[in-house]
Amino acid sequence: MLAREECEKACLYLLSHCYETNAPALENGDKDKTYTFTPSGFKESEIFKRLIEEHFNPQPLKFEDLTPGMWVYDAPYEEIVRIKEIESNEWIFLECIKSKDLSNTFFQEGRFYPIQIPNIGTE
């Protein structure tokens, strides 16, 4: 698995090598002409920085981020659960991955965190 420092270093390397130029195709023989090269890719590098931050320092999910069928890490119980149903009053129905038990709870700030589970199997 990649370390945070490796990802940040790669992002900075890409940013330092991204330039736009006003130069036409160089095959036309204009060897003595000077062209302007300006840095580019700042917006894209910010996207990668955010991705690195989200991957290495996940933030708790907000109620609005939760969706039925989503897998989340339930921090107080140190367990992975699947959200079965969500009601508008912040009442959430959960399925525990280990026991397959169903439970319900009210949403609490800082409780649920994003995880990645590959979708393996038949469709």
MINUFI-451700 format. One record per residue: residue in one letter; x, y, z of N, C-alpha, C in turn. Coordinates in steps of 0.02 Angstrom, whole numbers, padded with zeros to 5 digits, always signed. Layout:
REM MINUFI-451700
aXYZXYZXYZ/...
This chain:
REM MINUFI-451700
m+00042-00059+00000+00000+00000+00000+00045+00062+00000/l+00024+00112-00035+00062+00174-00040+00059+00213+00025/a+00114+00246+00041+00116+00290+00099+00094+00360+00078/r+00070+00398+00126+00047+00466+00112+00103+00508+00080/e+00163+00501+00106+00220+00541+00081+00233+00525+00007/e+00228+00462-00012+00238+00443-00082+00186+00476-00127/c+00124+00478-00105+00070+00508-00145+00080+00583-00151/e+00098+00616-00096+00109+00688-00098+00168+00705-00143/k+00221+00666-00139+00280+00677-00181+00263+00669-00255/a+00223+00618-00271+00203+00606-00341+00160+00664-00366/c+00116+00690-00324+00073+00746-00343+00115+00808-00357/l+00164+00822-00314+00208+00880-00325+00250+00871-00388/y+00273+00810-00400+00313+00797-00461+00271+00811-00523/l+00210+00786-00525+00167+00798-00583+00154+00872-00593/l+00141+00907-00538+00127+00979-00543+00189+01016-00569/s+00248+00997-00547+00308+01032-00569+00326+01016-00642/h+00294+00966-00671+00308+00948-00741+00250+00964-00788/c+00201+01001-00765+00144+01019-00807+00152+01091-00831/y+00161+01099-00895+00168+01165-00925+00127+01171-00988/e+00103+01231-01000+00069+01247-01063+00116+01293-01101/t+00112+01291-01166+00156+01333-01207+00118+01363-01266/n+00145+01417-01291+00117+01447-01352+00157+01424-01413/a+00199+01373-01404+00242+01349-01459+00202+01308-01509/p+00212+01323-01573+00182+01280-01624+00221+01214-01628/a+00201+01170-01670+00238+01108-01679+00310+01124-01695/l+00357+01091-01663+00428+01108-01669+00459+01084-01734/e+00423+01047-01774+00453+01023-01836+00458+01077-01889/n+00432+01137-01877+00432+01187-01930+00498+01226-01936/g+00549+01209-01897+00615+01238-01907+00627+01304-01872/d+00585+01325-01825+00595+01387-01789+00641+01376-01728/k+00704+01357-01740+00750+01341-01686+00768+01401-01643/d+00773+01460-01672+00797+01518-01636+00742+01558-01603/k+00680+01539-01611+00624+01576-01582+00615+01557-01509/t+00595+01605-01467+00582+01593-01397+00507+01584-01385/y+00490+01535-01344+00420+01521-01329+00408+01529-01254/t+00347+01542-01236+00328+01549-01166+00299+01483-01141/f+00326+01460-01084+00300+01401-01051+00273+01424-00983/t+00211+01410-00969+00181+01430-00906+00155+01368-00869/p+00162+01369-00802+00137+01312-00763+00062+01303-00772/s+00040+01241-00771-00031+01225-00775-00045+01166-00730/g-00108+01148-00724-00126+01089-00684-00138+01103-00611/f-00143+01167-00592-00154+01182-00521-00221+01154-00496/k-00274+01163-00535-00340+01137-00516-00338+01062-00507/e-00307+01027-00555-00302+00954-00552-00260+00931-00492/s-00207+00969-00476-00165+00949-00419-00204+00957-00354/e-00249+01006-00350-00291+01015-00291-00338+00956-00282/i-00363+00929-00337-00406+00870-00335-00368+00811-00305/f-00305+00801-00329-00264+00747-00302-00248+00758-00229/k-00235+00820-00209-00221+00834-00138-00281+00816-00095/r-00341+00834-00118-00402+00816-00080-00411+00741-00075/l-00398+00706-00131-00404+00633-00132-00355+00602-00082/i-00294+00626-00081-00243+00601-00034-00267+00613+00037/e-00291+00673+00051-00315+00690+00118-00373+00645+00139/e-00422+00634+00095-00479+00592+00110-00457+00519+00123/h-00408+00496+00085-00386+00427+00092-00347+00415+00157/f-00302+00462+00173-00259+00451+00232-00286+00482+00296/n-00337+00524+00291-00366+00555+00350-00442+00561+00341/p-00477+00504+00341-00549+00505+00328-00586+00545+00382/q-00636+00581+00360-00678+00621+00405-00745+00585+00415/p-00776+00594+00474-00841+00562+00484-00892+00587+00434/l-00938+00542+00416-00990+00559+00369-01044+00602+00402/k-01073+00647+00363-01130+00686+00386-01193+00646+00370/f-01248+00664+00402-01311+00629+00390-01329+00631+00316/e-01318+00688+00283-01336+00696+00213-01294+00650+00167/d-01236+00628+00191-01193+00585+00150-01214+00512+00150/l-01254+00493+00199-01274+00423+00206-01329+00405+00155/t-01323+00344+00127-01373+00320+00080-01387+00246+00093/p-01448+00224+00081-01463+00152+00089-01417+00109+00046/g-01394+00053+00074-01349+00009+00038-01276+00025+00049/m-01261+00081+00079-01192+00103+00090-01161+00065+00148/w-01097+00046+00139-01059+00015+00193-01020+00069+00229/v-01021+00068+00295-00986+00118+00335-00953+00085+00395/y-00904+00119+00422-00872+00096+00484-00907+00130+00542/d-00933+00091+00588-00969+00115+00647-00917+00120+00703/a-00889+00179+00714-00832+00188+00759-00844+00166+00831/p-00899+00183+00864-00907+00163+00934-00907+00087+00943/y-00931+00051+00892-00935-00022+00897-00878-00057+00860/e-00835-00017+00828-00779-00043+00790-00801-00099+00743/e-00852-00084+00704-00883-00134+00661-00903-00103+00594/i-00901-00144+00543-00925-00123+00477-00999-00142+00473/v-01040-00093+00453-01112-00104+00448-01136-00079+00380/r-01194-00105+00361-01226-00083+00299-01290-00046+00317/i-01299+00012+00287-01359+00051+00300-01416+00022+00260/k-01467-00002+00294-01524-00033+00260-01576+00019+00241/e-01591+00065+00288-01644+00114+00276-01628+00176+00317/i-01650+00233+00291-01641+00297+00326-01707+00334+00326/e-01727+00358+00384-01788+00398+00389-01769+00471+00399/s-01813+00515+00379-01799+00587+00380-01784+00615+00450/n-01807+00581+00501-01794+00604+00569-01727+00580+00596/e-01683+00560+00551-01615+00536+00567-01615+00469+00602/w-01667+00429+00592-01671+00361+00617-01641+00316+00564/i-01593+00274+00583-01556+00234+00534-01562+00160+00553/f-01576+00118+00503-01578+00046+00512-01514+00017+00484/l-01479-00023+00524-01413-00050+00507-01414-00126+00504/e-01371-00153+00461-01359-00226+00459-01286-00236+00476/c-01273-00276+00528-01204-00289+00548-01174-00341+00502/i-01113-00329+00480-01081-00374+00432-01062-00441+00463/k-01043-00442+00527-01022-00504+00559-01081-00549+00574/s-01130-00521+00609-01185-00562+00634-01246-00563+00588/k-01249-00518+00540-01307-00509+00496-01368-00486+00535/d-01358-00464+00598-01413-00439+00639-01433-00370+00614/l-01497-00353+00623-01522-00287+00606-01529-00247+00671/s-01513-00183+00667-01522-00139+00725-01543-00071+00699/n-01566-00029+00745-01583+00039+00726-01554+00087+00777/t-01542+00148+00754-01511+00198+00796-01524+00267+00767/f-01516+00318+00808-01518+00387+00784-01448+00406+00760/f-01445+00449+00711-01381+00473+00686-01345+00511+00741/q-01279+00499+00745-01236+00536+00792-01176+00563+00753/e-01159+00626+00765-01100+00655+00733-01038+00616+00752/g-00993+00605+00704-00929+00572+00718-00933+00497+00726/r-00990+00467+00711-00998+00395+00721-00981+00354+00660/f-01003+00375+00601-00994+00335+00540-00939+00363+00496/y-00897+00318+00471-00841+00337+00428-00844+00300+00362/p-00819+00331+00309-00820+00296+00243-00771+00239+00241/i-00789+00188+00204-00744+00132+00191-00751+00113+00118/q-00706+00073+00093-00709+00048+00025-00714-00028+00027/i-00766-00054-00003-00775-00127-00008-00786-00141-00082/p-00744-00184-00111-00752-00198-00182-00818-00235-00195/n-00847-00221-00252-00909-00254-00273-00890-00317-00310/i-00885-00372-00274-00864-00436-00303-00924-00482-00305/g-00933-00515-00360-00988-00563-00364-01029-00553-00427/t-01084-00586-00430-01126-00582-00489-01170-00521-00485/e-01189-00496-00542-01231-00436-00544-01303-00455-00550/
